[in-house]
Amino acid sequence: MASRIENFSIDSASPSETAQFWAEALGWNIVHDDGEEVALQPPAGSPEAGILPDLLFLKVPEGKAVKNRLHLDLRPDDQPAEIARLEALGATRVDIGQGTSHTWVVMGDPEGNEFCVLRTLTEAERAAQ
């Protein structure tokens, strides 16, 4: 019997607020919110629908304390514009010791969960996908 990843679970002191940030950042829909857990799914008809796991934000009493062991990487069409958009939504740049010679930017969501905004693919790289 095989298994598939149903969702990525993310601990959160404020799951509704954190999920709202990610819904706006990804263009996904909040499909469940009972205050203790909030689920996001890609919109129906999108290339991600039914393929990518949902994001599930779970209420926990404690705040984030250490660097994430698992994080999301976002691949934007325009890295500088996407970084500015995410900052306007409440994300911040985060220094986890990555230095300045990388092509990605480490950011934190409003609760400090790290994620990376990768460089924009070249036309040739996009064509090869």
C-alpha positions as CSV (number, residue, x, y, z in Angstrom):
1,M,0.0,0.0,0.0
2,A,1.3,3.5,-0.9
3,S,0.8,6.7,0.9
4,R,0.6,10.3,-0.2
5,I,1.2,13.5,1.7
6,E,-2.2,14.9,2.5
7,N,-1.0,18.2,4.1
8,F,1.9,20.0,5.7
9,S,1.0,20.9,9.3
10,I,2.4,24.1,10.7
11,D,2.2,25.0,14.4
12,S,0.8,28.5,15.1
13,A,-0.1,30.6,18.0
14,S,-2.6,32.4,15.7
15,P,-3.6,29.9,13.0
16,S,-6.3,32.1,11.4
17,E,-3.9,35.1,11.0
18,T,-1.0,32.9,9.8
19,A,-3.3,31.1,7.4
20,Q,-4.6,34.4,6.0
21,F,-1.1,35.5,5.3
22,W,-0.3,32.3,3.4
23,A,-3.7,32.3,1.6
24,E,-2.9,35.8,0.2
25,A,0.8,34.9,-0.5
26,L,-0.1,31.8,-2.5
27,G,-3.6,32.7,-3.8
28,W,-5.0,29.7,-2.1
29,N,-8.4,29.3,-0.4
30,I,-9.2,28.8,3.3
31,V,-11.4,25.8,3.3
32,H,-11.7,25.2,7.0
33,D,-11.3,27.4,10.1
34,D,-12.5,26.4,13.5
35,G,-10.1,28.6,15.4
36,E,-8.0,25.6,16.4
37,E,-7.0,24.5,12.9
38,V,-7.2,26.2,9.6
39,A,-6.8,24.4,6.2
40,L,-5.7,26.0,2.9
41,Q,-6.1,24.4,-0.5
42,P,-5.1,25.5,-4.0
43,P,-8.0,26.9,-5.9
44,A,-10.1,24.5,-8.0
45,G,-8.9,24.4,-11.6
46,S,-5.4,25.6,-10.8
47,P,-2.4,23.6,-11.8
48,E,-1.7,22.8,-8.1
49,A,-5.3,21.6,-7.3
50,G,-5.3,17.9,-6.3
51,I,-1.5,17.7,-6.7
52,L,0.0,19.7,-3.9
53,P,-0.7,18.9,-0.3
54,D,-2.9,21.2,1.7
55,L,-1.4,23.5,4.4
56,L,-2.9,22.9,7.8
57,F,-2.2,25.5,10.6
58,L,-2.6,24.1,14.1
59,K,-3.1,26.1,17.3
60,V,-0.3,25.6,19.8
61,P,0.2,27.5,23.1
62,E,3.9,28.4,22.6
63,G,5.5,30.7,20.0
64,K,8.2,29.7,17.6
65,A,11.5,29.1,19.3
66,V,14.1,27.8,16.8
67,K,14.8,27.6,13.1
68,N,12.3,25.4,11.2
69,R,13.4,21.9,10.2
70,L,11.1,22.1,7.2
71,H,10.3,25.1,5.2
72,L,8.6,26.1,1.9
73,D,10.5,27.4,-1.1
74,L,8.6,29.8,-3.4
75,R,9.5,30.2,-7.1
76,P,8.3,33.6,-8.3
77,D,8.0,35.0,-11.8
78,D,9.7,38.2,-10.6
79,Q,11.8,37.7,-7.4
80,P,12.2,41.4,-6.4
81,A,8.5,42.2,-7.0
82,E,7.4,39.0,-5.0
83,I,9.6,39.9,-2.1
84,A,8.1,43.4,-2.0
85,R,4.6,41.9,-2.2
86,L,5.3,39.4,0.6
87,E,6.7,42.2,2.8
88,A,3.6,44.2,2.2
89,L,1.6,41.2,3.5
90,G,3.7,41.0,6.7
91,A,6.7,38.9,5.8
92,T,10.2,40.0,6.9
93,R,13.7,39.1,5.7
94,V,15.4,36.7,8.1
95,D,19.1,36.1,8.7
96,I,19.7,32.4,9.5
97,G,23.4,32.6,8.6
98,Q,22.9,32.2,4.9
99,G,25.2,35.0,3.9
100,T,24.8,37.2,0.8
101,S,26.1,35.1,-2.0
102,H,23.0,33.1,-2.6
103,T,20.3,33.6,-5.2
104,W,17.4,33.0,-2.8
105,V,16.1,35.3,0.0
106,V,15.1,33.8,3.4
107,M,12.0,35.4,4.8
108,G,9.7,34.8,7.8
109,D,5.9,34.8,7.8
110,P,4.2,36.9,10.5
111,E,4.9,34.2,13.1
112,G,8.6,33.9,12.0
113,N,8.3,30.6,10.2
114,E,11.1,30.7,7.6
115,F,10.6,30.3,3.9
116,C,12.7,31.0,0.8
117,V,11.9,33.1,-2.2
118,L,14.0,31.5,-5.0
119,R,15.5,33.3,-8.0
120,T,13.4,33.7,-11.1
121,L,14.0,31.0,-13.7
122,T,15.4,32.1,-17.0
123,E,13.4,31.6,-20.2
124,A,15.5,28.6,-21.1
125,E,14.9,27.0,-17.7
126,R,11.2,27.6,-17.9
127,A,11.1,26.1,-21.4
128,A,12.9,23.0,-20.2
129,Q,10.3,22.3,-17.5
